[in-house]
Amino acid sequence: MTFGKLVVLPAFGLVLAAPAFAQPTPPTPEERAARFEKADANKDGKLDKAEFVSSLPERAQAMADQIWSSRVDGDGDGFVTKEQYLALRMGPRPE
């Protein structure tokens, strides 16, 4: 095997593995605002738990109860306003 093949083969393997390491890009503030508007089914300017869950990406919906109680409805009033929603930091908590 020549030196060129020794360099190219491992580099090609990294290119194939790169999507597995890629993290989803967080939505922009505009995308988050649009997501809120879409989820606010009754157009009252706030999301109840069911509306909030509908705004989550499918991969996060399984953790909806935990997310709602620990991060979203911190004051326990049963809903989240648009301002609260836009201020949420979603995704893994920093270590």
C-alpha positions as CSV (number, residue, x, y, z in Angstrom):
1,M,0.0,0.0,0.0
2,T,1.4,3.4,-0.9
3,F,1.6,6.4,1.4
4,G,-1.3,8.2,-0.4
5,K,-3.7,5.3,0.3
6,L,-2.7,5.3,4.0
7,V,-3.7,9.0,4.3
8,V,-6.8,8.9,2.2
9,L,-8.5,5.8,3.7
10,P,-8.6,7.1,7.4
11,A,-9.7,10.6,6.2
12,F,-12.5,9.0,4.2
13,G,-13.6,7.1,7.3
14,L,-13.8,10.4,9.2
15,V,-16.0,11.9,6.5
16,L,-18.4,9.0,6.7
17,A,-18.6,9.2,10.5
18,A,-19.0,13.0,10.7
19,P,-22.9,12.9,10.6
20,A,-23.0,10.7,13.6
21,F,-21.1,13.3,15.6
22,A,-23.1,16.3,14.3
23,Q,-25.3,18.1,16.8
24,P,-28.6,19.6,15.7
25,T,-28.5,23.3,15.0
26,P,-30.5,25.2,17.5
27,P,-33.4,27.1,16.1
28,T,-33.1,30.9,15.5
29,P,-35.1,33.3,17.7
30,E,-37.4,33.8,14.6
31,E,-37.9,30.0,14.2
32,R,-38.7,29.7,17.9
33,A,-41.2,32.5,17.8
34,A,-42.9,30.9,14.7
35,R,-42.9,27.5,16.6
36,F,-44.6,29.2,19.5
37,E,-47.3,30.9,17.3
38,K,-48.0,27.5,15.6
39,A,-48.3,25.7,18.9
40,D,-50.6,28.3,20.5
41,A,-53.7,26.6,19.2
42,N,-56.3,28.8,21.0
43,K,-54.3,32.0,20.3
44,D,-54.3,33.1,23.9
45,G,-50.7,34.2,23.9
46,K,-49.5,31.3,26.1
47,L,-48.9,27.6,25.9
48,D,-50.4,25.0,28.2
49,K,-48.6,21.7,28.6
50,A,-50.3,20.0,25.6
51,E,-49.5,23.0,23.3
52,F,-45.9,23.1,24.6
53,V,-45.4,19.4,23.9
54,S,-46.7,19.9,20.3
55,S,-43.9,22.6,19.8
56,L,-41.2,20.1,20.7
57,P,-39.2,18.2,18.2
58,E,-40.3,14.6,18.1
59,R,-37.0,13.4,19.7
60,A,-37.8,15.6,22.8
61,Q,-41.4,14.7,23.2
62,A,-40.6,11.5,25.2
63,M,-39.1,13.8,27.9
64,A,-41.9,16.3,27.9
65,D,-43.1,15.7,31.5
66,Q,-39.5,16.2,32.8
67,I,-38.9,19.3,30.6
68,W,-42.2,20.8,31.6
69,S,-41.8,20.4,35.3
70,S,-38.1,21.2,35.6
71,R,-37.5,23.9,33.0
72,V,-40.7,25.4,31.6
73,D,-43.4,25.8,34.2
74,G,-41.1,26.9,37.0
75,D,-43.8,29.0,38.7
76,G,-46.4,26.2,38.5
77,D,-49.1,28.3,36.9
78,G,-49.8,25.7,34.2
79,F,-48.7,27.7,31.2
80,V,-45.7,29.5,29.6
81,T,-45.9,32.9,27.9
82,K,-44.2,33.7,24.7
83,E,-41.5,35.7,26.5
84,Q,-40.9,32.8,28.9
85,Y,-40.8,30.4,25.9
86,L,-38.3,32.5,24.0
87,A,-36.1,32.8,27.1
88,L,-35.9,29.0,27.6
89,R,-32.6,27.4,26.9
90,M,-33.5,24.0,25.5
91,G,-31.2,21.1,25.0
92,P,-28.7,19.5,27.5
93,R,-27.9,21.5,30.6
94,P,-24.4,22.8,30.7
95,E,-22.0,20.8,33.0
